[in-house]
C-alpha cells in the first residue's frame, strides 16, 4: 500500500466507512428482515442467519468474552461474515427487488 499525497490516512477511511454503515444500518436491518420472511429465499440461508444470532447469545465462543475486546470481536466477525454470506446465498433478483422497494420507501 502506498501513501499518495492528498490521500486520506487509512484509519480515517475506515472511520468514514463505519459512519456510512451506521447511516444505512436501518435499511440493512429492513433488508435482512424482508429476506428472512420472503418465501423465495431458501431455508438454508435463513437457518444460517438464525444460527449466527444463536452463536452471539450462546455462552460457547471461539474466544471467551472475558478477554477484553477480542472476546467481543470474534462475535462481530462471525456476524458480519454470516450477514454477507446470507446476502450472497439469497437469489440476486429477490435481493434487488427488496433493495428497490426499500429505496422507494415501501
Buried (B, 14 or more C-beta within 10 A) or exposed (E): EEEEEEEEEEEEEEEEEEEEEEEEEEEEEBBBEBBBEBEEBEEEBBEBBEEBEEBBEEEEBEBEEEEEEEBBEBBEEBBEEBBEBBBEBBBEEBBEBBBEEBEEEE
